[in-house]
Structures are given as C-alpha cells and as structure tokens.
Amino acid sequence: MIRALLAFLLFTTPAFAADMSVFVRNQRSDGVALELFSRDSQKVWPGGDKVFLIRPKARKSVPISCESGEHICWGAWVDGDDSVTAGVGPDNDQPCDTCCFICVEHSTETVDLAE
C-alpha cells in the first residue's frame, strides 16, 4: 500500500519552475532578434509577440523561468529581415542539432551568433 502511494506521489508531483539565464553573444554586424521555444509545451520566451533584441557585436544575458528538464530551442534572425535566420528560426520550424538545451535551475546557457 505504501509503495503504491509513493508511486502515485512520484508520478503526480508537479514540475517546479527553474530560473536560469541565456547568455547571447551577437558576433554579427547586424542587430538580431531572438526567441526561445519550449519543445515540451507551447511556451515562448519572452512571449507576448515580443523578442529579445541584441545589438550588433553586443552581449546580453536574458533570464527565463522554465520547468526543470524542459527542452528549449533558440531561434534568431536579423532584426528587420527574417529571411536571414539561425537556430530554429523565427517560426520554430527549421531543423537544428546544436540550438537546443535543457532547463536547469541556476544555470547559464550560451548562444553564439556568428557572422
């Protein structure tokens, strides 16, 4: 009986939010827009039809709150020209093997945007 109760609690325990940072290094001579997309839900950061804007040659740290273990992918594009993209792109529909990471509490993921 106790084992059944413990198993029930294990599988019904809600996921807890984790706070982490994404450090973006824009090495391009153009400003870029960036969004983060959850692979496990419909969540998008920053959300609300907004984007993270990173000036040319700038570095920016963006804090996010995500679920521990959540798979997150980034998509970037030249600000004002979404035909020049990186990662999964502005619509989260491009294949990418190196632009996803897992949400881990108190961690930092680095995104390098090369020319």
C-alpha positions in Angstrom: 0.0 0.0 0.0 2.8 2.4 0.9 4.6 1.6 -2.3 1.5 2.4 -4.3 1.1 5.7 -2.6 4.7 6.6 -3.1 4.5 5.7 -6.8 1.3 7.8 -7.1 3.0 10.8 -5.5 6.1 10.4 -7.7 4.1 10.5 -10.9 1.7 13.2 -9.8 4.3 15.7 -8.4 4.1 18.9 -10.4 7.2 20.2 -12.1 8.8 23.2 -10.4 9.9 26.3 -12.1 13.6 26.9 -12.5 15.3 30.2 -13.0 18.1 30.2 -15.5 19.9 32.6 -17.9 20.6 32.5 -21.6 23.8 34.5 -22.5 23.7 35.7 -26.1 26.9 36.8 -27.9 26.0 38.5 -31.1 29.1 38.5 -33.2 27.3 39.8 -36.3 27.5 43.3 -37.7 23.7 43.3 -37.7 21.3 43.5 -34.8 19.4 40.3 -34.2 16.1 39.3 -32.7 15.9 36.1 -30.7 13.1 33.9 -29.2 13.3 30.8 -27.1 10.8 27.9 -27.8 9.9 25.1 -25.5 9.8 21.6 -27.1 7.6 20.3 -24.3 4.9 22.9 -24.3 3.6 26.0 -26.2 5.7 28.4 -24.1 7.8 31.0 -25.9 10.2 33.5 -24.3 9.9 36.4 -24.0 6.4 35.8 -25.2 3.5 38.2 -25.9 4.7 38.8 -29.5 7.9 40.3 -28.1 11.5 39.3 -28.9 14.9 39.7 -27.3 16.8 42.3 -29.3 20.6 42.1 -29.3 22.6 45.0 -30.9 25.5 44.3 -33.3 28.6 42.9 -31.6 26.8 43.0 -28.3 26.4 40.5 -25.4 23.2 40.2 -23.5 22.0 37.9 -20.6 18.3 37.1 -20.6 16.7 35.5 -17.5 14.0 32.9 -18.1 11.8 30.8 -15.8 11.2 27.3 -17.2 10.4 23.9 -15.9 13.4 21.8 -14.8 14.2 19.3 -17.5 12.3 21.2 -20.2 13.8 21.2 -23.7 14.3 24.7 -25.1 15.5 25.7 -28.5 16.5 29.2 -29.7 15.7 30.9 -33.0 17.3 34.1 -34.2 17.1 36.3 -37.3 18.5 39.6 -38.5 16.3 42.4 -37.0 14.1 43.6 -39.8 14.9 40.7 -42.2 13.6 37.3 -41.1 14.9 35.6 -44.2 18.4 35.6 -42.6 18.0 33.1 -39.7 19.9 30.9 -37.3 18.8 28.1 -34.9 15.2 27.1 -35.4 14.3 30.5 -37.0 11.6 32.9 -36.1 8.8 30.3 -36.6 10.5 27.5 -34.8 10.3 25.4 -37.9 14.0 25.0 -39.0 16.0 21.8 -38.2 18.9 22.4 -35.8 21.1 19.9 -33.9 23.0 22.4 -31.9 20.5 25.1 -30.8 18.6 23.3 -28.0 19.3 22.9 -24.3 17.7 21.6 -21.2 16.4 23.9 -18.5 18.5 23.5 -15.3 18.0 25.6 -12.2 20.6 28.3 -11.6 22.5 27.6 -14.9 23.5 29.6 -17.9 23.3 28.5 -21.5 25.4 30.4 -24.1 24.2 31.2 -27.6 26.8 32.4 -30.1 25.5 34.1 -33.2 28.4 34.2 -35.7 28.6 36.3 -38.9 
